[in-house]
Amino acid sequence: MSIRTAIESIYSGVVTIQQYQSVTDPITHQTSQQLVVVKENLPCRLSTVQQVVTDDSTGIPLIDNRTKLFIAPEEIIPPGSVLSVTQNGVTKRYEQSGEPAIHSNHQEIMLRLYEDYSK
């Protein structure tokens, strides 16, 4: 079994990738930025690491969750994309929070929860 096959055998989620694109309403002819699905149902895996961090100003311990997406190395996920990941029956929306670490058999992308300010 290859290293890539071994890594992908633990993928237990799928991701749908959306990007903001200009969309013109056929009736009003007005153009607005809307999220459009560009790729869907790509196999992936989420990993969450919980870290306890101390607030320097108060000394109070805070919990900081770090979420990392593991996905095939050839998948290109442009900055600004919104990722909907379903794993273990739970779907959450994320955005990329850093440059991907691309390895020969997979890539790792740090994520943060997506906040939709348009609502």
C-alpha positions as CSV (number, residue, x, y, z in Angstrom):
1,M,0.0,0.0,0.0
2,S,1.4,3.4,-0.9
3,I,1.7,6.3,1.6
4,R,-1.0,8.2,-0.3
5,T,-3.4,5.3,-0.2
6,A,-2.8,4.9,3.5
7,I,-3.5,8.6,4.1
8,E,-6.6,8.7,2.0
9,S,-7.9,5.5,3.7
10,I,-8.6,7.6,6.8
11,Y,-10.5,10.4,5.0
12,S,-13.9,10.2,6.6
13,G,-15.4,13.5,5.3
14,V,-16.3,15.3,2.1
15,V,-15.8,19.0,1.2
16,T,-17.7,21.3,-1.1
17,I,-15.8,24.4,-2.2
18,Q,-17.5,27.6,-3.0
19,Q,-16.1,30.9,-4.3
20,Y,-17.6,34.4,-4.6
21,Q,-18.3,35.1,-8.2
22,S,-20.2,37.8,-10.1
23,V,-23.7,36.6,-10.9
24,T,-26.2,38.6,-13.0
25,D,-29.9,38.3,-12.2
26,P,-31.7,37.5,-15.5
27,I,-34.7,39.6,-14.6
28,T,-33.2,42.7,-13.1
29,H,-29.8,42.5,-14.9
30,Q,-28.1,43.5,-11.6
31,T,-24.8,41.8,-10.9
32,S,-23.9,40.8,-7.3
33,Q,-21.2,38.7,-5.7
34,Q,-22.6,35.3,-4.7
35,L,-21.2,32.0,-3.5
36,V,-21.0,29.5,-6.3
37,V,-20.1,25.8,-5.9
38,V,-16.9,25.1,-7.9
39,K,-16.1,21.6,-6.6
40,E,-18.1,19.2,-4.5
41,N,-17.9,15.9,-2.6
42,L,-14.1,15.8,-2.5
43,P,-12.8,13.3,0.0
44,C,-11.0,14.9,3.0
45,R,-10.5,14.7,6.7
46,L,-10.7,17.3,9.4
47,S,-8.5,17.2,12.4
48,T,-9.0,19.5,15.4
49,V,-6.4,20.2,18.0
50,Q,-7.5,22.0,21.2
51,Q,-4.9,24.2,22.8
52,V,-5.1,26.0,26.1
53,V,-3.8,29.5,25.8
54,T,-3.4,32.1,28.6
55,D,-4.7,35.6,28.0
56,D,-1.7,37.9,28.7
57,S,-3.8,40.7,30.0
58,T,-6.0,38.7,32.5
59,G,-4.1,35.4,33.0
60,I,-7.3,33.5,32.3
61,P,-6.8,30.3,30.3
62,L,-8.7,30.3,27.0
63,I,-9.4,27.3,24.8
64,D,-8.2,27.8,21.2
65,N,-9.4,25.2,18.6
66,R,-7.2,24.7,15.6
67,T,-8.9,22.9,12.6
68,K,-6.9,21.4,9.8
69,L,-8.2,20.0,6.5
70,F,-6.3,17.1,4.9
71,I,-7.0,16.7,1.2
72,A,-5.3,15.5,-2.0
73,P,-2.3,17.6,-3.0
74,E,-3.6,18.4,-6.5
75,E,-6.7,20.2,-5.3
76,I,-6.3,23.9,-5.6
77,I,-8.4,25.9,-3.1
78,P,-8.0,29.6,-3.8
79,P,-7.9,32.1,-0.9
80,G,-11.4,33.4,-0.1
81,S,-13.1,30.1,-0.8
82,V,-15.8,28.8,1.6
83,L,-15.5,25.2,2.5
84,S,-18.5,23.1,3.7
85,V,-17.1,20.0,5.3
86,T,-19.3,17.0,6.4
87,Q,-17.6,14.5,8.7
88,N,-19.2,12.2,11.2
89,G,-22.6,13.4,10.2
90,V,-21.8,17.0,11.1
91,T,-21.5,19.8,8.5
92,K,-19.7,23.0,9.2
93,R,-18.6,25.9,7.0
94,Y,-15.0,27.2,7.1
95,E,-12.6,29.5,5.4
96,Q,-9.0,29.2,4.8
97,S,-6.8,30.8,7.4
98,G,-3.4,30.2,5.9
99,E,-1.3,29.0,3.0
100,P,-1.6,25.3,2.4
101,A,1.3,23.0,3.4
102,I,1.5,20.9,0.2
103,H,3.2,17.5,0.6
104,S,3.8,14.8,-2.0
105,N,0.9,12.7,-0.8
106,H,-1.5,15.3,0.7
107,Q,-1.9,18.9,1.7
108,E,-2.9,20.4,5.0
109,I,-4.9,23.6,5.2
110,M,-5.6,25.5,8.4
111,L,-9.2,26.6,8.7
112,R,-11.4,28.9,10.7
113,L,-15.1,28.9,11.1
114,Y,-16.8,30.9,8.4
115,E,-18.7,34.0,9.5
116,D,-21.3,35.1,6.9
117,Y,-21.5,38.9,7.3
118,S,-24.0,39.3,4.5
119,K,-26.9,38.2,6.7
